Amino acid sequence: MSAATPGLIVAAPASGTGKTTVALGLMAAFRGQGLAVQPFKNGPDYIDPGFHAAATGRQSFNLDSWAMAAVRIAGLVGAAADADLAIAEGSMGLFDGVALPGEAGTGSGAELAALTGWPVLLVLDVSGQAQSAAATALGFARLRPDLQLAGVVLNRVASGRHDALVRNGMAQAGITVLGALPRRPDLELPERHLGLVLAEEQSDLSARIAALAEFIAAHCDLAAIRAAASGTLPAAAPLPVTPPGQRIALARDAAFSFVYPHLLAGWRAAGAEVVTFSPLADQGPDAAADVCWLPGGYPELHAGRLAAADNFRRALADFATTCPVHGECGGYMVLGQGLVAADGTRHRMTGLLGLETSFAKRRMNLGYRLAELRAPMPGHPPGTRLRGHEFHYATTTAQPDAALALVRDATGVELPGTGSRRGNVTGTFFHLIAAAS
C-alpha cells in the first residue's frame, strides 16, 4: 500500500447544477499548473470519463460503491498513487443513491467521500436566490458528520451585487466560498439523449476545455481548493478482473464506445490481448481472436450504416460458429434481428439473436442490475452473480431466445430484461461493472 493521494469530490445538490463544468475546468487548470491530476467518476457513467481524460491526459476510472467492494475501489484509487491530486466528479445529488446497499453502499457520492476521505467541493446553482443558498450549503455540510465540506463554488451568479449577497449568507453560516462563476452559456458542452455528446465526436474539444480552464482559474481560488484536498484511503493493488477470453475482438467506434476503463485495464492486467475493429467501417472481428465483445453505444444513430455493413455481418456470423460473441445494451441490440429507429424505419441487424428493439416510442430503462447467470457468458460460468447497470431508451418488441440470466434491480425486484442466448451468442441490456461478492 501507499499513502493516500489528496483529492476532492466535485458534487452538487442535483443534476444540471454545473458539476461537469467545474470538474473539467479544475482538472485542466491544475494540469496547466504542471500538476498530475488523476480523474475519477462516481457511479456508472461512460461519457464523463472521456472528457476527464481529455482534460488531464490520464485515464479516468469509475468508482461505484453499489457495484464494487471497498477493496476494489481502493485498488482503482491506486491509479492516483503517482498523481499530485485526485479529482472525482460526483453523480446526481451528493446523497443520491439507491434504497438498499450493494457491495459497499448505495452508490452515492457521499459514500465515496466517506470511504476515500476526499472532501466535498459543493457546486451550487444560486440563480433565483441569494442568502437562502446558505441554508442549502449548511444542510449539506451537516447531514453526514463523517463528510468534510471543503467549501462551495457558486454557479450562475448574475452580478457583483448578487455575488455579495450570496457570500454574505455563506459567511453567516460559516461556509467557505471557493469560487463564484458568472453565467456563461457559451461554455456549456453539447448534449443528447444519454448525456453529453461523446468527447471523441467533438473536434473543438481541446479549445473548449482550455476555455473552461481559463474560466475556472479566473473565478475560483485554485490555491485554496488544492490546499483543501486530503484523503484517508491508502492506494492498494487492483483486484483481478476475469477477462472474457485471451484474445478479445472488441468493437470500437462511434456506435460501440461504452467500455469501462477499469474492465479494459483489468483484462490486460490478466494477460488478455484486446484487438479493436469497427463495424461502422464494415470490419469483422479478428479471426484469430477467441471471443468477440460488442459494447454499448449509439447503434440507433448509425442503424442505416450498420444494416449496410454486409462484411461485418458475415464475418461476425462466421466467428460465432466457433467462438463466443457477447453484446451489451447497444451491442445486444445489434446482435438481434432488427432495430426500429426513432423515425419508425426498421433496420436489419446481424440476426444472431431473435431480439427486436425499437426507438420509435421512447421508454427510459435506468438503474442498477444484479444478474445471476443461468448459462455461461464469456468469462463467467453459470451461477455467477454480476453487478451492473442499464440505461437506454429502447423497447423490446420480441425476444424469443432462452434467457441468459435472472436479473433484479437494486431493490431485489425481478425484471423481464433477462438477456438472451443462442448457440455461442449471448447478450444483455445491462452493462457489467464487476462480479458480485
N, C-alpha and C positions, 0 to 999 in steps of 0.2 A: 504494500500500500504506500501511497504518497500523500503528502499534506493536501488538505482541501484547497481547491482553487477558489479564490474570491469571485463571487458572482452576484447577480441581481436577477430578479424576475420582473419583467415589464408586464403589469397586469392592469385591469380596469374593472369597473362595476358591471360592464356589459359589453357585448359585441358592438362594433361600429363606433367605438369611442376614440380610437386612434392608436391602439397598441402597436400595430404593424408600422405605422409611420414613425413612432418614437423608437421602437426596437431597431428597425433598419437604420434610421438616422444615427442612433448611438453606436451601433456596430461599425458603420462606415466612418463615423467621426473619430472613434477611438483607433480604428485601424489607420486612419490618416495621421494620427499622432505617433504611429510606429508600434502600437501595441498588437500583440497576438490575441485576437478575440475569438473564443470558442462559442458558437451559437448552439442553442437548443430550442426545441418547441415542445410545450406541454400538450399532451394528448395526441389523438390521431389526426394528422394533417400532412398531406403530401405536397401542398403548394407552397406554404410559407418557407419551409426549409430551403427551397430553391433560391428564394430571394436572400435568405440568410447567407448562403454560400457565396452568392454574387457580392454581397456587402463585405464579407470577411475574408474570402479566399480559403475558407475551411469548410469541410462538410458539416452540416447541421444534423443533429440526431434528435429523434422524438423520445420524450420521457413520459411514460404513462403509468400512473400508479394503479389503475384498474387492471391493465393487461400485463404489467410487469412486476415481478417481485422486487423488493428493495435492493437485493444484491445485484439484480440485473441492471437496475437504474444506476447503482454505484459503479458498475462496470462500464456503462456508457458515459458516465461523468468522467471516467478515466481519460476520455478523449481530450479533456481540458487540462490534463496534468502538465503539459508543456506550454499552456497559454498564460497570458498575463491576467485575463479577465474572462469570465463566462457570462453570457447574457442569454437568458431564456425568455422567449415570448410566451405569454400565457394564452389561454383559450377561454372564450366567452367571458363571464364574470369570474373574479378571483375565487369565489367559493362555490362555483357551479360545478356539479358532478352528478353522478347517478345516485339513486337512493340507497343501494346496497353496495358495500365494499367488495372489491375484487382481490387481486393479489396483494396490493399494498395500500389500497384506498379506493376512493370513488372517482379518481381521475381529475380532481380539481387542481387548479394552480396553487391553492392554499396548501394542499397536502404535499405538493412538490416542494414548496418553500419550506415547510416544516421539516421535510426529510433531508433536504440539502443544506439548510441553514442560510440560504440565499435571501437577503432582504427583498422586500417588495417595493418596486417603484410604481406607484399608482398613477395611471393616466386618467384624468377627469375631464369630461366634456362639460365646460362651465357655461355653455351658451344658454341663455334664458334664465340665469341665476347669478347671484353674486356671493354674499356672505353665507348663503344657505349651502353652498358647496362644501363648507367646512363640516357640516353635520354628516354628510356622506363620508368624507375623509375620516372623521373621528370614529364613525361606526366601523369602517374597515380596519382602522388601527386597533380597535378594542375587541372585536368579535372573537378573535383567537389569540389568547395571550402568548401562545408559542410562536407567533409570527412577529417579525420585525418589519415595521414600515420605515423604509429609508426616507421617504418623502413623496411629494406629489409633483406631477407635471400637469399644468393647466393647459387644456387644449381648447381651440376655437375661442380665444379671447377677442372681444370685439373692439376694445380701445384701451388707452392708457388708464382711463378712469375705471373701466371695468376691471382691469388688472389690479388696480389699487384696492378696490372694494373686496375682491376675492381674497387677496393677500391679507387684508385686514381681518377677515373672518378666520383664515387659516392661523394667523398669529394668535388670535384669542383662543383658538382650540389647541395651540401648541403643535401645529403641523408644519413641517418644513417644506417650503416651496423650492423645488429644484429646477423649475423651468416654467415658462409661460409662452405658449405658441399662438400667434395670431392666425386667423383663418387664412388658409392657403389652398383653396380647392384645386389649383393647378398642379399641386404636388400629389394629388390622390392617384393611386395606381388603378388601371382599368380592371373591371370585374366582369364575371359572367356567372352562370348558374351554380357552379360548385365552389366559387370563390374568386380569387384573383386570376387574371389571365396568366398562364404559366410564364415563369421567368425567361425560359429559353425562347418564347414566342415574341418577346419584346426587344426589338432591335435597338431601342434607345435606352435600355435598362441601365447601362453604366452612367449615362448622363442623369437619369432620374435619381439614382442612388447618390451620385455626387451632389445633386441639388438638395436631397434630403439631409445629407451630412452637413452641408453648409447651413441649412435652415436650423437644424438641431443645435449645432455648435454656436449659432448666433443667439439662440434664445434659451439655452439650458446651461447650467453651471457644470460643465464636464468634470472639473476637478473635484467638486463636491460629490458628484454622482459616483465617480471612481472611488473616492475615499469611503463612501458608504457601503461598498461591496465587501462581502465577507462570505464565509462558508464553514460548515462543520462536517460535511460528508467526505471522508478521505476517498480518493480515487482508488478503484480496485481493478483487477484484471477482468476483462469482459467475459461473461458467461458464454459457453459454447452455443452455437446455433446449428441445428441439423440441416444441411443443405438438401435440396430435392434430388440431387444427383452429383456425379463427379464432374461432368462437363455439361453445363447448363446453357441451352439456347434460349436467350432472353429477348422477347420482342421489345424494341425500344425506339419509339419515335413519337410524334405529336399525338397519336391515337393511343399509345401504350406507354404512359410515363409515370404511373403511380407505383413506384417501388420504394420501399422503406430503406434508407441508407444503412440502418443497423442490420437489416437482414442481408444485404449485399456484402457488407463488411464481415458479417458472421459466416456467410457461405465461403468467402475467400479465405478467412482465417482457418476454416476447417479443411482447406486444401482444394476446394472446388474451383473450377475454371468457369468464368462467365463469358459467353460469346454472344454478342448482340446482333440482331438483324432487324430490318424494317419492313413490316407488312405493307406500309404505305408506299414503299419503293418496290413492291411486288417481290420481296425476297422471302425465301423459305428458311426454316431453321437449319443450322449446320448439321449435315447428315452424320457427322462424327460425334455429335452430342448424344448423351444418354437420357436426356429429359428436355422438354420444351415448356417454358413458363410464359404465359400471356398475362401480363399485369393489367390493372385497370387503367383508365384514362378517359379519353373522349371519342370512342368509336362512333357515337351518334353524330359528331361533327364531321366525320370523314367516311360515313357509311357508303357513299357512292364509290369512292376510290377503293375501299375495301372489297366491295362487291365486284369490282372490275379486276381485282388482283388475282388473276387466274393462276399464275405460277405459285404465289403464296398458298392459295387454297389447295392446289395439287400437292405441293411439297409437304404441307402440313398433314394432309391425309396419308401420304406415303410414310411420313415419320411415325404417325400414330399407329401404323400396323404393327410396329415392333417396339416402340418406346412410349413411355407415358407423356401425356400432354395435360397441363393444368392451366385453367384460366380463372382469374379473379375479377369479379364485377364486370367491367367493360370487356376484359378478355374472355370471361364466361359468356357474355352476350355474343361475341364474335364466334365462339365455338358452336353456337346454336344454328337453327335453320334460317332464321330471318330476323331482321331488326326494322321496325317501323319508325321512321324519323318523325320529327315534330310536325312536319307538313303532311303527314299521312302516307308518305311514299314508303313502300316496303322494299328493303334491300336484302338480297341474298347474302347469307353469311357462309361459314365453312361447312355447316351441316354435320359436324362430328357429334353433336348432341341434338336432341329434339327441341331444345328450348326456343321459344318465340318471345320476343320482347318488343315493347312499344313505348315511344316517347310522345305519341300523339295526344295522350291525356296524361299530363304530368302528375306524378304521385311521389312525394318525398319519402324515401326509406332511409332512416337515420338511427344509429345507435350502436352500442357495444353488442358483440355477439360472443357467446360461449358455445362452441361446437364439439360434439363427441362423434368421432368418425365411425360410421357403420361399415365402411370399406376403406381400403388404403388410398391415400393420395401421395404424391411424390414427397418422400422424406418422412412420412408418418404412417404407422400401421393402424389397423382398425382398433378402436377403443381409445386412441389418443384424444386428449382434450385440448382444444386450441382456443386461444383468445384473440379476438379481432374486432373489426367494426364494419359497418355498412353505411354507405352514403351515396345514393343515386336517385334519379327521378324516373326510372323506367318501371313499367308494369309488366308482369308476366302473363302472357295470353295462352301459353301452352308449355307444359313441362312433363313429357311422357316417360322420361327415363327413371331409373332407380335412384332413390335418394342417396346422397353421399354421406350425410351426417344428420344427427339430431341437433337442432340449433335452437338456442334460447337467447332471450335478451338479458339485459343486466339485472332484471328483477326475477329471472328464472322462468318467465313465461315462454312456452314452446311456440316457435314461429313456423310458418309454412315454407319459408325460403330455405330449403334443406340442402341446396346444391344438387348436383346430379352426376351420374356416371354412366359410361357406355364403353365397354372394352377397355382400352388403355387411356381413355379420355375422362377427365374429371373437371368440375368447375363449381365455384361458389360465388354468391353475391358478396360474401364478407371478405375483407382484406385481412390476411394473417398478420398479427403483431408478434405473438410469442406463444409457445406451448404453455399450457396451464400447469401449475404445480400439483 
